[in-house]
Amino acid sequence: MDVTEDPPVSLSEVGSGGPRSEEVINNSASASTPNLLLNMETLLTRMLTVPQPQATPASGIATQLVKFDPDSAEADVEGWCNVTEIIVNSRQLEGAELLLVLTHALRGRAATCLTKLQLSQLTWPQIKELLIAKFSKPMLPQDYFDEILRFQIGIKETAYEAAMRL
């Protein structure tokens, strides 16, 4: 056998000679490239024709509030209302949008309060007032005394006006 001769071609199971592996790779790459590009173009065309979901109004990010459960040991309704007020004012939430965001944030008895509101009461100030009235901790006599000790008369305020504010 001469060294310069090609090695014998192996036969397939059916008895015919198959192409060399290098030829198969080259032929499949050249044949599949147009098909691949055609398939990608078809896929992109389909993706562009499908309607995209609409983004939420303000900056495309869904508004989420901090969760509040009044039965939790760390529950602080006033602190929660302060944080929520910043978000509600910055996103200008009102009506159904406000109600939807609050239903995801409030838990337990606080969520039940939302079901008792009238349609005319779906404003943040009224909801805040209701939640604070219902879930804030009662003030002890010491708390009232502390407020009096911290009280200061304003610069342009009369004694009468300060007493009325107290």
C-alpha positions in Angstrom: 0.0 0.0 0.0 1.3 3.4 -1.0 1.5 6.1 1.8 0.2 8.8 -0.6 -3.1 7.1 -1.3 -6.3 8.1 0.5 -7.4 5.8 3.2 -10.3 3.5 2.2 -13.7 5.0 2.5 -15.8 3.2 5.0 -19.1 1.9 3.9 -22.4 2.7 5.6 -24.8 0.0 6.9 -26.6 -0.1 3.5 -23.4 -0.7 1.7 -22.8 2.6 0.0 -19.8 4.8 0.6 -20.5 7.8 2.7 -18.8 11.2 2.3 -15.8 12.1 4.4 -16.5 13.9 7.7 -14.9 17.1 6.5 -17.1 17.2 3.5 -20.2 16.6 5.6 -19.3 19.5 7.9 -18.5 21.9 5.1 -21.7 20.9 3.1 -24.0 21.1 6.1 -22.5 24.5 7.2 -23.0 26.0 3.8 -26.5 24.6 3.3 -27.7 25.5 6.8 -26.5 29.1 6.8 -29.2 30.4 4.5 -31.9 28.3 6.3 -30.7 29.6 9.7 -30.9 33.2 8.5 -34.3 32.6 7.0 -35.5 31.1 10.2 -34.1 33.9 12.3 -35.8 36.5 10.0 -39.1 34.7 10.3 -38.8 34.5 14.0 -38.0 38.2 14.4 -40.9 39.1 12.0 -43.3 37.1 14.2 -42.0 38.7 17.4 -42.5 42.2 15.9 -46.1 41.4 14.9 -47.1 40.2 18.3 -48.5 43.1 20.4 -46.3 44.0 23.3 -47.8 44.3 26.8 -48.3 47.9 27.8 -46.0 49.3 30.4 -47.3 50.8 33.6 -47.7 54.6 33.4 -45.0 56.1 35.6 -41.5 55.1 34.3 -42.6 51.6 33.3 -42.1 50.0 36.8 -45.1 48.7 38.7 -45.7 50.5 41.9 -45.2 48.4 45.0 -45.7 49.5 48.6 -44.1 48.1 51.8 -46.2 45.3 53.2 -48.2 46.3 56.4 -49.8 43.8 58.8 -51.2 45.4 61.9 -51.0 42.2 63.8 -47.2 42.0 63.4 -45.2 42.8 66.5 -43.1 45.4 64.6 -46.2 47.1 63.0 -45.9 50.9 63.0 -48.9 52.3 61.1 -47.6 55.9 61.3 -44.2 55.0 59.9 -45.8 52.9 57.2 -48.2 55.8 56.3 -45.3 58.2 56.0 -43.4 56.0 53.6 -46.5 55.2 51.6 -47.4 58.9 51.4 -44.1 59.6 49.7 -44.8 56.9 47.1 -48.4 57.8 46.6 -47.6 61.5 46.0 -44.6 60.8 43.7 -46.6 58.4 41.6 -49.8 60.5 41.8 -51.9 57.5 42.7 -55.6 57.9 43.2 -58.9 56.1 42.8 -58.6 52.5 41.4 -54.8 52.6 41.0 -54.4 53.6 44.7 -56.9 50.9 45.8 -55.1 48.2 43.7 -51.6 49.1 45.2 -53.0 49.2 48.7 -54.7 45.7 48.3 -51.3 44.2 47.6 -49.6 46.0 50.5 -52.2 45.7 53.4 -52.6 42.4 55.2 -55.1 41.1 57.8 -57.3 43.6 59.5 -55.8 46.5 57.5 -57.0 44.9 54.2 -60.4 44.5 55.7 -60.6 48.2 56.3 -60.4 48.8 52.5 -63.6 46.8 52.0 -65.5 49.2 54.2 -64.6 52.4 52.3 -67.1 54.2 50.1 -66.1 55.2 46.6 -65.9 58.8 47.6 -63.4 57.9 50.4 -60.8 56.5 48.0 -58.3 59.3 48.6 -55.0 58.8 50.3 -55.6 61.4 53.1 -58.9 59.7 54.1 -57.4 56.2 54.0 -54.4 57.3 56.0 -56.6 58.9 58.6 -58.7 55.7 58.9 -55.6 53.4 59.2 -54.0 55.6 61.9 -57.2 55.9 63.8 -57.7 52.2 63.8 -54.2 50.8 64.2 -52.1 53.3 66.0 -51.1 52.5 69.6 -53.0 54.4 72.3 -51.1 57.2 73.9 -50.2 56.7 77.6 -50.3 59.6 80.1 -46.5 59.7 79.9 -46.8 60.3 76.1 -49.0 63.4 76.7 -46.6 64.7 79.3 -43.6 64.2 76.9 -45.4 66.2 74.2 -45.9 69.1 76.7 -42.2 69.1 77.7 -41.1 69.2 74.0 -43.6 71.9 73.1 -42.2 75.3 71.9 -43.8 78.5 71.0 -43.2 79.6 67.4 -41.2 82.8 66.6 -44.1 84.6 65.2 -46.7 83.0 67.4 -48.6 84.5 70.2 -49.1 82.7 73.6 -52.8 82.3 72.7 -52.0 80.7 69.3 -49.5 78.4 70.9 -51.9 77.3 73.6 -54.5 76.5 71.0 -52.0 74.4 69.1 -51.1 72.6 72.3 
